[in-house]
Amino acid sequence: MTAEVSLGLLALGTCVGAATQRVTGLGFALVSVPFLVLSIGPREGVLLANLLGLCTCVVVAVTTWSHISWRRTLMLVLGAAVGVQLGARASLAIPAPYTMIVVSAMALVSLSLVGGASTRVAHALEVSAAGWRWQSRVVAGTISGFMNAAAGIGGPAVVVFGKAVKWPQTSFVASLQAYFISVNAMAIATKGMPELHRATVVTVVTSVAVGVGTGFLLQRRISQATALRFTVWVAALGSMAVGIRGLFLIA
């Protein structure tokens, strides 16, 4: 892959991811991770996703701090502390082509949850989540932490948990910022900072700025449902491309 194509994929993923995040409130990791992995490899791509996720959550948390449910968040973080360690070890131990396939599979499963399956799964877990309380938070955090460290995509697991326990939306969104600040910080502390060239840094910063600006302009022109469908399709294509590339590298 040429440097121009690599930077193009990087710009596409971060720009579209930032735009969809601005319009729908989610989607940055789901859209950007496959393109980051294709562009700079599975290890650096996931690390960059962790770093960008950390920065994004810090910015959002400034305006949502008063709505954070610290008790629930702490239980999720405790579970994630275990999951991050397992996910980080898995990402370092598995060869790059196989990691790409794992990232692809996790992304596609996550997309199925975002696409509507999360409500059905949450309904199925609703009774057990109510019965297990703090244990369910720890389990959700462990799964989310593992997926976040291994593939950069830890949101769907806690989204399902939030729906299962009927977590109020305002508090849930605010608490997720504190949760992912902790989880992404743990992932970076465990795996280290990504090694990025200057061109990569410039491309990412510029693309995120353009994406946020584009999302701001589109926010009043398209519905959230339309934006979410677009997000799912773009992320699905990117995820399948990552899996196919991993298979070709193995063959």
C-alpha positions as CSV (number, residue, x, y, z in Angstrom):
1,M,0.0,0.0,0.0
2,T,1.4,3.4,-1.0
3,A,1.8,6.2,1.5
4,E,-0.8,8.3,-0.4
5,V,-3.4,5.5,-0.2
6,S,-2.6,4.9,3.5
7,L,-3.0,8.6,4.4
8,G,-6.2,8.7,2.3
9,L,-7.7,5.8,4.2
10,L,-6.6,7.5,7.5
11,A,-8.3,10.7,6.4
12,L,-11.5,9.0,5.3
13,G,-11.9,7.0,8.5
14,T,-11.3,9.8,10.9
15,C,-13.2,12.4,9.0
16,V,-16.3,10.3,8.5
17,G,-16.1,9.0,12.0
18,A,-15.9,12.5,13.5
19,A,-18.8,13.7,11.4
20,T,-21.0,10.8,12.4
21,Q,-20.0,11.2,16.0
22,R,-21.1,14.9,15.8
23,V,-24.5,14.0,14.2
24,T,-25.5,10.8,16.0
25,G,-23.4,11.0,19.3
26,L,-21.7,7.7,18.5
27,G,-19.8,6.0,15.7
28,F,-16.3,7.4,15.8
29,A,-14.6,4.2,16.8
30,L,-16.8,1.9,14.8
31,V,-16.1,3.9,11.6
32,S,-12.5,4.9,12.2
33,V,-10.9,1.7,13.6
34,P,-11.2,-0.4,10.4
35,F,-9.6,2.4,8.3
36,L,-6.9,3.1,11.0
37,V,-6.0,-0.6,11.0
38,L,-5.8,-0.7,7.2
39,S,-3.8,2.5,7.1
40,I,-1.1,2.0,9.8
41,G,-1.6,-1.6,11.0
42,P,-3.6,-3.3,13.7
43,R,-1.4,-2.4,16.7
44,E,-0.8,1.3,15.9
45,G,-4.4,1.6,14.5
46,V,-6.0,0.4,17.7
47,L,-3.7,2.5,19.9
48,L,-4.5,5.6,17.8
49,A,-8.2,4.8,18.3
50,N,-7.6,4.6,22.0
51,L,-5.8,7.9,22.1
52,L,-8.4,9.7,19.9
53,G,-11.2,8.2,22.0
54,L,-9.5,9.5,25.2
55,C,-9.2,13.0,23.8
56,T,-12.8,13.1,22.6
57,C,-14.2,11.9,25.9
58,V,-12.2,14.5,27.9
59,V,-13.7,17.3,25.7
60,V,-17.3,15.9,26.1
61,A,-16.9,15.3,29.8
62,V,-16.3,18.9,30.5
63,T,-19.9,19.7,29.7
64,T,-21.5,16.5,31.2
65,W,-19.6,16.2,34.4
66,S,-22.5,16.9,36.8
67,H,-24.6,14.1,35.3
68,I,-22.1,11.3,35.9
69,S,-23.2,8.3,38.0
70,W,-19.9,7.6,39.8
71,R,-21.1,4.4,41.6
72,R,-22.2,2.6,38.4
73,T,-19.2,3.9,36.5
74,L,-16.7,2.7,39.1
75,M,-18.1,-0.9,38.9
76,L,-17.7,-0.8,35.1
77,V,-14.2,0.5,35.4
78,L,-13.2,-2.2,37.9
79,G,-14.3,-4.8,35.4
80,A,-12.6,-3.0,32.5
81,A,-9.3,-3.0,34.4
82,V,-9.3,-6.8,34.0
83,G,-10.6,-6.8,30.5
84,V,-8.0,-4.2,29.3
85,Q,-5.1,-6.4,30.6
86,L,-6.5,-9.5,28.8
87,G,-7.2,-7.5,25.6
88,A,-3.8,-5.9,25.6
89,R,-2.0,-9.2,26.0
90,A,-4.1,-10.7,23.3
91,S,-3.3,-7.9,20.9
92,L,0.4,-8.2,21.5
93,A,0.5,-12.0,21.3
94,I,-1.5,-12.5,18.2
95,P,0.3,-12.0,14.8
96,A,-0.9,-9.0,12.8
97,P,-2.9,-10.8,10.1
98,Y,-4.9,-12.7,12.8
99,T,-5.4,-9.5,14.8
100,M,-6.9,-7.9,11.7
101,I,-9.4,-10.7,11.4
102,V,-10.2,-10.4,15.2
103,V,-10.7,-6.7,14.8
104,S,-13.0,-7.2,11.8
105,A,-15.1,-9.8,13.6
106,M,-15.5,-7.7,16.7
107,A,-16.4,-4.6,14.6
108,L,-19.1,-6.6,12.7
109,V,-20.6,-8.0,15.9
110,S,-20.5,-4.4,17.4
111,L,-22.3,-3.1,14.3
112,S,-25.0,-5.7,14.6
113,L,-25.6,-4.4,18.1
114,V,-25.7,-0.8,17.0
115,G,-27.9,-1.7,14.1
116,G,-30.7,-2.9,16.4
117,A,-29.7,-6.2,18.0
118,S,-28.7,-4.4,21.2
119,T,-32.3,-3.8,22.2
120,R,-33.2,-7.5,21.8
121,V,-30.0,-8.6,23.7
122,A,-30.7,-6.1,26.4
123,H,-34.3,-7.3,26.8
124,A,-33.0,-10.9,27.1
125,L,-30.5,-9.8,29.8
126,E,-32.9,-7.5,31.6
127,V,-33.9,-9.9,34.4
128,S,-30.5,-11.3,35.1
129,A,-28.9,-7.8,35.1
130,A,-31.4,-6.7,37.7
131,G,-30.7,-9.7,39.8
132,W,-26.9,-9.6,39.7
133,R,-26.6,-5.8,39.9
134,W,-22.9,-5.0,40.7
135,Q,-21.8,-8.3,39.1
136,S,-23.5,-7.4,35.8
137,R,-21.6,-4.1,35.8
138,V,-18.3,-5.8,36.4
139,V,-19.0,-8.3,33.6
140,A,-20.1,-5.6,31.2
141,G,-16.9,-3.6,32.0
142,T,-14.7,-6.7,31.5
143,I,-16.1,-7.4,28.1
144,S,-16.0,-3.8,27.0
145,G,-12.4,-3.3,28.3
146,F,-11.2,-6.4,26.5
147,M,-12.8,-5.3,23.2
148,N,-11.5,-1.7,23.7
149,A,-7.9,-2.8,24.3
150,A,-7.9,-5.6,21.6
151,A,-9.9,-3.8,18.9
152,G,-10.5,-0.2,19.9
153,I,-14.3,-0.9,20.1
154,G,-15.6,-1.1,23.6
155,G,-18.9,0.8,23.3
156,P,-21.5,-1.8,22.3
157,A,-21.0,-4.0,25.4
158,V,-21.8,-1.1,27.8
159,V,-24.6,0.1,25.5
160,V,-26.3,-3.3,25.9
161,F,-25.7,-3.1,29.7
162,G,-27.2,0.4,29.8
163,K,-30.3,-0.7,28.0
164,A,-30.7,-3.8,30.2
165,V,-30.7,-1.8,33.4
166,K,-32.7,1.1,31.9
167,W,-29.9,3.6,32.7
168,P,-31.3,7.1,32.1
169,Q,-29.9,8.5,28.9
170,T,-28.5,11.8,30.2
171,S,-26.6,10.0,33.0
172,F,-25.6,7.2,30.8
173,V,-24.0,9.4,28.1
174,A,-22.2,11.5,30.8
175,S,-21.0,8.4,32.6
176,L,-19.7,6.8,29.4
177,Q,-17.3,9.8,29.1
178,A,-15.7,9.1,32.5
179,Y,-15.7,5.4,31.8
180,F,-13.9,5.6,28.5
181,I,-11.4,8.2,29.8
182,S,-10.4,5.5,32.3
183,V,-10.5,2.6,29.9
184,N,-8.6,4.3,27.1
185,A,-6.0,5.6,29.6
186,M,-5.5,2.1,30.9
187,A,-5.2,0.7,27.4
188,I,-2.5,3.3,26.5
189,A,-0.7,2.8,29.8
190,T,-0.6,-0.9,29.2
191,K,0.3,-0.9,25.5
192,G,2.2,2.4,25.2
193,M,1.7,5.4,22.9
194,P,1.3,4.9,19.2
195,E,4.4,5.7,17.1
196,L,3.1,8.1,14.5
197,H,4.8,10.0,11.6
198,R,4.3,13.8,11.4
199,A,2.2,13.3,8.2
200,T,-0.1,10.9,10.1
201,V,-0.6,13.4,13.0
202,V,-1.3,16.3,10.6
203,T,-3.8,14.1,8.6
204,V,-5.6,12.9,11.8
205,V,-5.9,16.4,13.3
206,T,-7.1,18.0,10.0
207,S,-9.5,15.2,9.3
208,V,-11.1,15.3,12.7
209,A,-11.6,19.0,12.5
210,V,-13.1,18.8,9.0
211,G,-15.3,15.9,10.1
212,V,-16.6,17.8,13.2
213,G,-17.3,20.8,11.0
214,T,-19.1,18.7,8.4
215,G,-21.2,17.0,11.1
216,F,-22.2,20.4,12.5
217,L,-23.4,21.5,9.0
218,L,-25.2,18.2,8.3
219,Q,-26.8,17.9,11.8
220,R,-29.9,19.9,10.8
221,R,-30.1,18.6,7.3
222,I,-30.3,14.8,7.8
223,S,-32.0,12.7,10.4
224,Q,-30.1,10.7,13.1
225,A,-31.6,7.5,11.6
226,T,-30.2,8.3,8.2
227,A,-26.8,9.2,9.6
228,L,-26.8,6.0,11.7
229,R,-27.6,3.8,8.7
230,F,-24.7,5.5,6.8
231,T,-22.4,4.9,9.7
232,V,-23.3,1.2,9.9
233,W,-22.7,0.7,6.1
234,V,-19.4,2.6,6.0
235,A,-18.1,0.8,9.1
236,A,-19.3,-2.6,7.8
237,L,-17.4,-2.1,4.5
238,G,-14.3,-1.0,6.3
239,S,-14.5,-4.0,8.7
240,M,-14.9,-6.5,5.9
241,A,-12.0,-5.0,4.1
242,V,-9.8,-5.4,7.2
243,G,-10.9,-9.1,7.5
244,I,-10.2,-9.8,3.8
245,R,-6.8,-8.1,4.0
246,G,-6.0,-10.3,7.1
247,L,-7.0,-13.4,5.2
248,F,-4.8,-12.5,2.2
249,L,-1.8,-11.9,4.4
250,I,-2.3,-15.3,6.0
251,A,-2.6,-17.1,2.6
